[in-house]
C-alpha cells in the first residue's frame, strides 16, 4: 500500500518528466542538428515553458482530495513501518 501511495504521489512528476523528455526528443529528431544548435539560446526558455505546462497538467491532480488522502496514507505507512 505504501508503494502504491508513493507511485500515485509521484505521478505528477512523471507527467512533467515525460513532457520534458518529449520536448528534447522532438527538438533533436524532427529538426536537424544545425537548427538545434542555432536554437540553443531558446532552449532554456523552452525548458521553463515545459515545466509550467507540466505544472498545469499536474494541478488538478495536486488539488484533488485523493492526493491529500495519499499523503496521509503515506505518512501512516512510514510511521508504522518503523516498529
Backbone as CSV, one residue per row, in Angstrom:
resi,resn,N_x,N_y,N_z,CA_x,CA_y,CA_z,C_x,C_y,C_z
1,UNK,0.837,-1.207,0.000,0.000,0.000,0.000,0.873,1.258,0.000
2,UNK,1.976,1.203,0.727,2.887,2.338,0.742,3.473,2.608,-0.631
3,UNK,3.781,1.532,-1.366,4.340,1.672,-2.707,3.329,2.311,-3.647
4,UNK,2.066,1.881,-3.538,1.002,2.446,-4.368,0.847,3.936,-4.080
5,UNK,0.904,4.302,-2.814,0.792,5.712,-2.430,1.940,6.520,-3.016
6,UNK,3.135,5.960,-2.950,4.312,6.666,-3.461,4.204,6.878,-4.968
7,UNK,3.773,5.842,-5.686,3.625,5.951,-7.138,2.564,6.986,-7.499
8,UNK,1.453,6.987,-6.751,0.381,7.944,-7.018,0.847,9.374,-6.757
9,UNK,1.667,9.571,-5.734,2.150,10.913,-5.402,3.138,11.417,-6.443
10,UNK,3.937,10.506,-7.011,4.961,10.922,-7.969,4.430,10.930,-9.395
11,UNK,3.114,10.709,-9.554,2.533,10.671,-10.899,2.670,12.021,-11.595
12,UNK,2.461,13.125,-10.857,2.574,14.461,-11.454,3.997,14.701,-11.950
13,UNK,5.005,14.198,-11.199,6.399,14.363,-11.603,6.689,13.568,-12.866
14,UNK,6.052,12.393,-12.990,6.228,11.576,-14.189,5.683,12.297,-15.409
15,UNK,4.528,12.954,-15.264,3.963,13.717,-16.371,4.913,14.831,-16.795
16,UNK,5.473,15.523,-15.818,6.387,16.621,-16.102,7.636,16.109,-16.813
17,UNK,8.159,14.963,-16.339,9.357,14.380,-16.933,9.086,13.938,-18.360
18,UNK,7.905,13.364,-18.603,7.542,12.937,-19.951,7.499,14.122,-20.907
19,UNK,6.895,15.234,-20.471,6.843,16.429,-21.306,8.247,16.943,-21.624
20,UNK,9.112,16.923,-20.619,10.485,17.397,-20.798,11.252,16.519,-21.783
21,UNK,11.141,15.187,-21.608,11.855,14.263,-22.484,11.323,14.315,-23.912
22,UNK,10.008,14.488,-24.056,9.422,14.570,-25.389,9.863,15.834,-26.106
23,UNK,10.004,16.929,-25.359,10.462,18.176,-25.982,11.889,18.017,-26.508
24,UNK,12.738,17.327,-25.740,14.104,17.044,-26.197,14.072,16.137,-27.422
25,UNK,13.237,15.097,-27.352,13.128,14.122,-28.439,12.748,14.799,-29.751
26,UNK,11.717,15.645,-29.711,11.257,16.292,-30.935,12.254,17.317,-31.448
27,UNK,12.895,18.040,-30.543,13.844,19.058,-30.985,15.078,18.423,-31.623
28,UNK,15.435,17.218,-31.193,16.617,16.552,-31.753,16.267,15.780,-33.022
29,UNK,15.172,15.014,-33.001,14.875,14.128,-34.117,14.132,14.806,-35.258
30,UNK,13.175,15.679,-34.949,12.382,16.286,-36.010,13.093,17.465,-36.670
31,UNK,14.074,18.044,-35.983,14.860,19.127,-36.564,16.308,18.664,-36.701
32,UNK,16.978,19.181,-37.720,18.378,18.797,-37.896,19.246,19.433,-36.818
33,UNK,20.469,18.915,-36.695,21.362,19.317,-35.611,21.763,20.789,-35.740
34,UNK,21.964,21.246,-36.981,22.374,22.640,-37.185,21.326,23.599,-36.644
35,UNK,20.057,23.314,-36.952,18.985,24.172,-36.461,18.886,24.081,-34.942
36,UNK,19.148,22.864,-34.410,19.092,22.685,-32.957,20.152,23.538,-32.272
37,UNK,21.344,23.579,-32.847,22.423,24.395,-32.281,22.082,25.883,-32.411
38,UNK,21.451,26.251,-33.545,21.069,27.646,-33.750,19.999,28.075,-32.743
39,UNK,19.143,27.127,-32.340,18.071,27.425,-31.395,18.522,27.270,-29.943
40,UNK,19.826,27.128,-29.725,20.343,26.827,-28.388,19.956,27.900,-27.369
41,UNK,19.907,29.165,-27.813,19.605,30.243,-26.868,18.151,30.212,-26.431
42,UNK,17.288,29.519,-27.181,15.877,29.408,-26.801,15.603,28.156,-25.969
43,UNK,16.647,27.351,-25.757,16.455,26.064,-25.088,15.988,26.234,-23.644
44,UNK,16.567,27.194,-22.927,16.186,27.421,-21.529,14.749,27.917,-21.442
45,UNK,14.376,28.784,-22.383,13.006,29.302,-22.414,12.018,28.165,-22.667
46,UNK,12.390,27.241,-23.538,11.547,26.083,-23.829,11.427,25.188,-22.602
47,UNK,12.532,25.025,-21.877,12.529,24.208,-20.659,11.573,24.791,-19.621
48,UNK,11.622,26.104,-19.442,10.725,26.766,-18.493,9.272,26.584,-18.915
49,UNK,9.011,26.706,-20.216,7.651,26.539,-20.737,7.146,25.127,-20.487
50,UNK,8.017,24.140,-20.677,7.643,22.740,-20.460,7.346,22.491,-18.987
51,UNK,8.145,23.087,-18.095,7.917,22.923,-16.652,6.562,23.511,-16.257
52,UNK,6.247,24.695,-16.798,4.953,25.312,-16.494,3.801,24.485,-17.062
53,UNK,4.012,23.897,-18.249,2.980,23.045,-18.850,2.752,21.810,-17.985
54,UNK,3.841,21.219,-17.491,3.721,20.065,-16.613,3.007,20.407,-15.322
55,UNK,3.292,21.590,-14.778,2.621,22.032,-13.554,1.134,22.253,-13.808
56,UNK,0.803,22.764,-14.995,-0.604,22.998,-15.335,-1.364,21.683,-15.438
57,UNK,-0.723,20.667,-16.048,-1.366,19.358,-16.150,-1.475,18.685,-14.790
58,UNK,-0.526,18.977,-13.913,-0.488,18.304,-12.610,-1.416,18.958,-11.598
59,UNK,-1.761,20.230,-11.792,-2.513,20.968,-10.773,-3.867,20.359,-10.418
60,UNK,-4.663,19.841,-11.371,-5.930,19.217,-10.959,-5.706,18.013,-10.049
61,UNK,-4.630,17.253,-10.348,-4.327,16.086,-9.527,-3.848,16.506,-8.139
62,UNK,-3.017,17.550,-8.094,-2.474,18.003,-6.813,-3.558,18.598,-5.922
63,UNK,-4.573,19.202,-6.528,-5.636,19.841,-5.754,-6.754,18.880,-5.368
64,UNK,-6.687,17.647,-5.870,-7.766,16.702,-5.601,-7.681,16.173,-4.176
65,UNK,-8.801,15.671,-3.674,-8.828,15.085,-2.332,-7.992,13.817,-2.280
66,UNK,-7.943,13.118,-3.410,-7.196,11.862,-3.471,-5.726,12.084,-3.109
67,UNK,-5.167,13.201,-3.589,-3.765,13.499,-3.311,-3.539,13.706,-1.815
68,UNK,-4.457,14.445,-1.158,-4.340,14.654,0.280,-4.453,13.354,1.041
69,UNK,-5.369,12.493,0.593,-5.525,11.185,1.226,-4.261,10.353,1.060
70,UNK,-3.636,10.436,-0.104,-2.423,9.660,-0.348,-1.274,10.143,0.532
71,UNK,-1.202,11.449,0.772,-0.162,11.969,1.668,-0.367,11.411,3.078
72,UNK,-1.621,11.398,3.531,-1.917,10.873,4.865,-1.591,9.387,4.956
73,UNK,-1.980,8.632,3.929,-1.738,7.190,3.961,-0.248,6.887,3.878
74,UNK,0.486,7.708,3.111,1.926,7.502,3.005,2.610,7.778,4.338
75,UNK,2.200,8.858,5.009,2.785,9.179,6.309,2.425,8.098,7.329
76,UNK,1.207,7.555,7.221,0.788,6.469,8.115,1.676,5.246,7.894
77,UNK,1.908,4.906,6.628,2.748,3.744,6.313,4.176,3.965,6.808
78,UNK,4.674,5.193,6.648,6.039,5.482,7.072,6.171,5.370,8.590
79,UNK,5.187,5.895,9.308,5.248,5.866,10.768,5.110,4.453,11.314
80,UNK,4.298,3.612,10.662,4.057,2.266,11.166,5.056,1.248,10.636
81,UNK,5.928,1.674,9.710,6.937,0.745,9.209,8.144,0.699,10.140
82,UNK,8.274,1.695,11.006,9.427,1.756,11.914,9.063,1.170,13.277
83,UNK,8.542,-0.049,13.251,8.155,-0.700,14.513,9.150,-1.794,14.866
